Amino acid sequence: MGLCALAGLTPRARRQLTDLPGRVDRSLYALLDAFDGATAQTIDVLEELVSQDPNPTSGRYLLLAEVLAGRSAAVPDRYLALPGPARIEGALRDAQHFAHTRGDYEGSAAIGTFLVERLGSRRAADAYNVACSLARTPHVDAARAWVERSFAMGFTDTAAIEADPVLAAVVRDRP
């Protein structure tokens, strides 16, 4: 059973979608199904929607459904397989954040690493986010390296590091 179903939110969310003015993208209903626990079926539906109408919204929801299915580490390959119009880096950032908040720190780090190393992102926050995720894994040396990398890319918010007790401990406990 999915998150929304457990919390009893699926019927309410569906009602709110039907009450919205205008047309609601079918991919949003599919993503809601994923939250309801039907991730395999949702991924099939979203793949079909993306192939019929490749757009950033459907592409984003397909990546988020992969995270819901517990396959965050597969998100970079899924992203590369999307048709060009369905690909936007913001969708990867959303998937990275979603994986992190779901406790899939290794998957989140894999997505962020892909953003920086494969797609060439120069956003310091992308490197910082990789460090945040890796700090919660056994890969603390890699987390330290990503903190340094984020600074080299222009990250200056040391208060953010101190506000994160896990990352702050990793940075303080240098060998």
C-alpha positions as CSV (number, residue, x, y, z in Angstrom):
1,M,0.0,0.0,0.0
2,G,1.3,3.5,-0.9
3,L,1.9,6.6,1.1
4,C,-1.3,8.4,0.2
5,A,-3.4,5.3,0.7
6,L,-1.9,4.8,4.1
7,A,-2.7,8.3,5.1
8,G,-6.1,8.2,3.5
9,L,-5.1,11.0,1.2
10,T,-5.7,9.4,-2.3
11,P,-9.5,10.0,-2.5
12,R,-9.0,13.6,-1.3
13,A,-6.2,14.3,-3.8
14,R,-8.3,12.9,-6.6
15,R,-11.3,15.0,-5.7
16,Q,-9.1,18.1,-5.6
17,L,-7.7,17.3,-9.0
18,T,-11.2,17.0,-10.5
19,D,-12.2,20.3,-8.9
20,L,-9.3,22.2,-10.6
21,P,-10.4,24.5,-13.4
22,G,-9.1,23.5,-16.8
23,R,-7.5,20.2,-17.9
24,V,-5.3,18.3,-15.5
25,D,-2.4,16.5,-17.2
26,R,-3.0,12.7,-17.2
27,S,0.5,12.2,-15.9
28,L,-0.4,13.8,-12.6
29,Y,-3.2,11.2,-12.1
30,A,-0.6,8.5,-12.9
31,L,1.8,9.9,-10.4
32,L,-0.9,9.8,-7.8
33,D,-1.4,6.1,-8.6
34,A,2.3,5.7,-7.8
35,F,1.8,7.3,-4.4
36,D,-1.1,4.9,-4.0
37,G,1.3,2.0,-4.4
38,A,0.9,1.1,-8.1
39,T,4.4,2.1,-9.1
40,A,5.0,-0.6,-11.8
41,Q,1.7,0.2,-13.6
42,T,2.4,4.0,-13.2
43,I,5.7,3.7,-14.8
44,D,4.2,1.8,-17.8
45,V,1.5,4.5,-18.1
46,L,4.0,7.4,-17.8
47,E,6.3,5.8,-20.4
48,E,3.3,5.6,-22.8
49,L,2.4,9.2,-22.0
50,V,5.9,10.4,-22.6
51,S,6.2,8.6,-25.9
52,Q,2.9,10.0,-27.1
53,D,3.5,13.6,-25.9
54,P,7.1,14.1,-24.7
55,N,6.9,17.1,-22.3
56,P,8.7,18.1,-19.2
57,T,5.8,17.4,-16.9
58,S,5.4,13.8,-17.9
59,G,9.2,13.3,-17.9
60,R,9.4,14.8,-14.3
61,Y,6.6,12.5,-13.1
62,L,8.3,9.4,-14.6
63,L,11.5,10.2,-12.8
64,L,9.6,10.7,-9.5
65,A,7.8,7.4,-10.0
66,E,11.2,5.7,-10.4
67,V,12.1,7.1,-6.9
68,L,8.8,5.9,-5.5
69,A,9.5,2.4,-6.9
70,G,12.7,2.4,-5.0
71,R,14.9,2.8,-8.1
72,S,16.5,6.2,-7.5
73,A,19.8,5.0,-8.8
74,A,18.1,4.2,-12.2
75,V,16.9,7.8,-12.6
76,P,20.0,9.0,-14.6
77,D,19.6,6.3,-17.2
78,R,15.8,6.9,-17.3
79,Y,16.6,10.6,-17.8
80,L,18.9,9.9,-20.7
81,A,16.3,7.6,-22.3
82,L,13.6,10.4,-22.3
83,P,12.9,12.2,-25.6
84,G,14.6,15.6,-25.7
85,P,11.5,17.7,-25.0
86,A,10.8,15.7,-21.8
87,R,14.2,16.3,-20.3
88,I,14.9,19.2,-18.0
89,E,17.5,19.3,-15.3
90,G,15.0,20.6,-12.8
91,A,13.3,17.2,-12.9
92,L,16.5,15.6,-11.9
93,R,16.9,18.0,-9.0
94,D,13.3,17.2,-7.9
95,A,14.1,13.5,-8.1
96,Q,17.3,14.0,-6.1
97,H,15.5,15.9,-3.4
98,F,12.6,13.4,-3.3
99,A,15.0,10.5,-3.0
100,H,16.9,12.2,-0.2
101,T,13.7,13.0,1.7
102,R,12.6,9.4,1.3
103,G,15.8,8.2,2.9
104,D,17.4,6.9,-0.3
105,Y,20.6,8.7,0.3
106,E,22.7,6.6,-2.1
107,G,20.2,7.1,-4.9
108,S,20.0,10.8,-4.2
109,A,23.8,11.1,-4.4
110,A,23.8,9.1,-7.7
111,I,21.3,11.5,-9.2
112,G,23.3,14.5,-8.0
113,T,26.6,13.1,-9.2
114,F,25.0,12.5,-12.6
115,L,23.9,16.2,-12.7
116,V,27.4,17.5,-11.9
117,E,29.7,15.0,-13.6
118,R,27.7,13.8,-16.6
119,L,25.6,16.9,-17.4
120,G,28.2,19.4,-16.3
121,S,26.1,21.3,-13.8
122,R,28.0,24.2,-12.4
123,R,25.5,24.9,-9.6
124,A,27.3,24.7,-6.3
125,A,24.0,23.6,-4.6
126,D,24.0,20.5,-6.7
127,A,27.4,19.5,-5.3
128,Y,26.3,20.5,-1.8
129,N,23.3,18.3,-2.1
130,V,25.4,15.3,-3.0
131,A,27.5,15.9,0.1
132,C,24.4,16.1,2.2
133,S,23.2,12.7,0.9
134,L,26.6,11.0,1.2
135,A,27.0,12.2,4.7
136,R,24.2,9.9,5.6
137,T,25.9,6.9,4.1
138,P,29.1,5.0,5.0
139,H,30.8,7.1,2.3
140,V,31.8,10.0,4.6
141,D,35.1,10.6,2.8
142,A,33.2,11.1,-0.4
143,A,30.9,13.5,1.4
144,R,33.8,15.6,2.6
145,A,35.2,15.7,-1.0
146,W,31.8,16.9,-2.3
147,V,31.7,19.6,0.4
148,E,35.1,20.8,-0.9
149,R,33.8,20.5,-4.5
150,S,30.8,22.6,-3.6
151,F,33.0,25.3,-2.2
152,A,35.2,25.2,-5.3
153,M,32.0,25.7,-7.4
154,G,31.1,28.8,-5.3
155,F,29.1,27.5,-2.4
156,T,29.4,29.9,0.5
157,D,26.5,29.1,2.9
158,T,28.5,27.7,5.8
159,A,25.5,28.2,8.0
160,A,23.6,25.6,6.0
161,I,26.4,23.1,6.8
162,E,26.2,23.9,10.5
163,A,22.4,23.6,10.4
164,D,22.7,20.0,9.2
165,P,24.1,18.1,12.2
166,V,25.0,15.0,10.1
167,L,26.9,17.0,7.5
168,A,28.5,19.3,10.1
169,A,29.8,16.3,12.0
170,V,31.3,14.8,8.8
171,V,33.0,18.1,8.0
172,R,34.3,18.6,11.6
173,D,35.6,15.0,11.9
174,R,38.2,15.2,9.2
175,P,41.0,12.7,9.5
